[in-house]
Amino acid sequence: MTALGLHDVHKSFGITPIIRGVSLEVGKGERHAIIGPNGAGKSTLFHLISGRFPLTEGSIRLNGEDITGLKPYQINRRGLSRSFQVTNIFPKMTVFENVRCGVLWHLGYRYSFWHNTRKLKDANDRAMAILQQIGLADRAQLPASFLTYAEQRALEIGITIAGGAEVVMLDEPTAGMSRSETAHFVSLIRKVTEGRTLVMVEHDMGVVFDLADRISVLVYGQIIASDTPANIRNSKAVQEAYLGQALESHGEAEH
Amino acid sequence: MSDATMTAARGNPALDLLRRYGIWVIAAAVMIVLPKIFTSGAALTTMCLMGIMIVFSLAYNMLLGQTGMLSFGHAVYYGLGGFLAVHAMNTIAAGKLAIPLPVVPLAGGAMGLIFGFIFGAVSTRRAGTVFAMISLGLGELIASLSLILRGFFGGEEGITANRTKMLTLWGVRFGPQIEVYYLIAAWCFACMIAMYAFTCTPLGRMCNAVRDNPERAEFVGYSTQMVRFITFCISGFFAGVAGGLAAINFELMNAVNISGAQSGVVLLMAYIGGIGHFVGPILGAVLVVLLQVFLSDLTGAWMLYFGLIFITMVMFAPGGMAGLIMLHLPLWRRGTLLQIVPSYAVMLVPVLMGLAGLVTLIETSHHQLVKAATDGPAMKLFGIAYNSNSLLPWIVALALMGGGLYLGKLWGPRMADAYSDAAHGQDSNKREAGK
């Protein structure tokens, strides 16, 4: 079963092509990583899938349903949720409320102005459960802007998974983290995406090879390989285009 | 208010009830008792105006403070609500409609809601500057229409009504101002509760989310445009209710009520009171009405003072009066509030000096520019008679201001230190000791 399917997706900014014909299938329950050099278009691809930018050409399907041209909130309601590379939370609201914002629509409260959120046991319990999962339960009542960077990144993921989306997309979840934080984060991501489809962009090859079931390599707006981690590691084309460098620098970082 | 404290308080249901509703009981009690303390006609009129403006500024803050929408034309919904209410009152008086007077503000609310729906559908498509510009344009459009469509708006004289010629309920004719006061107070109280309750609803919470980070709100399933639109309609409704109350209170609606100036006043009220807290606009409405009523009696240059207060607030206390109070809440909780009183008292000296100088400067200039031609140069200020033509008052004014400024600069940091000591001092020590 395909959870997310991209068919010949193109995106140009003005006359500059950024995504040049990407076709990709992500199966249900699969953990799929997209890697590639800087400027390859990974984040743009994320923005296209999540509806932040319109496509120039091509189509995207979510669980077999065409979502091309839909607004971000419409795509989110259909079960695709994403995080951001730069922390993107509600800074003045409490940590608890940040997560609850991610819950409300999906429990059917929509634009209700006749429910009292304090009495919405299902929403509050779910938000609390997610805070527990991401390890921020004791920070619940703090304004989100008071959190440390790593905590904000965790909150970012908490908001993303709060609505119970089947397809979760994480844009560089471990960017800017220390090694110990990264290790902790990998297990966190593994835990919270249990039973869901995960698509992630990640620069840390350790994280990628640790988490991913399948890896796609994006170079200059095109996918040059899409395979299992083992095959990607041994692929000559990938070595030449990107991975050689990336693995080297990863190796250096470990020394 | 927070969910954690809520759970903590659940152990004691009586305490929980008190915590949650105590403030409302106090508010209701204050509103009931006030006219018994301030019995003069002027005081009663002022309090009626406060009640109306509290509703209006709270409605306005649903947009500005809660959803981050800066509107320059919210008097449109207030004014249209008021005009419809005046017409409703006249229709009722003519015997064509059997509605008791206390329900008339609802007609104003309906008018605000309908036009909020129509104009909101256009203006809430965009946020930020575009929204502000559209609101300004619509405001000007309706304000100029109010002078053209004389049938509905009555031209410059406006439309009058007589609230006593209504269907009477339980013998209350709403002739005396005190009866109108209690009508306004009841509506004001109900609207305050309703608008506070709104902040606790899913939509109310998402308003804050849209204000803080509209992009992210879209990625958790919410159309920011729809959140803005529904909130705009509801805000229009409450502004219309305020207009309806104004119609009952003044028995008159004219072009001023729907003008850009009225839109400006509500913005000032919300901002001076503090847009970041629910109580802010209430405080702002009370203060601004007080200033409008009393300052305008005291001095012809009251608009200038009004403007200076606004500028001072924006520059030095962007959280408004509510923000200033909230700054001291942690001190109250830690029991260190009294600790800073001496340093504030010391600070009072330069503040009063500077103010005295400023007032002297403004009043003397005002006298010279406006009144001297007819009344002569002699004037009186703070009980001191002097000649505005002589050099001495100017020197004194500048000296006072300079002295105040100098001492303020000198002692300001000390006050700031005293505040941070009271707020964090021991706390941070404790934290260090804990480590």
Interface residues (C-beta under 8 A of the other chain):
Chain A: S50 R52 K71 P72 Y73 N76 R77 S81 R82 F84 N88 I89 F90 P91 K92 M93 T94 F96 E97 R100 C101 G102 L104 W105 H106 Y109 R110 Y111 S112 F113 W114 H115 N116 T117 R118 L120 N124 A140 Q141 I159 A162 G163
Chain B: S2 D3 A4 T5 M6 A197 F198 C200 T201 P202 L203 G204 R205 M206 N208 A209 D212 N213 E215 R216 A217 E218 F219 V220 G221 Y222 S223 M226 V227 I230 I234
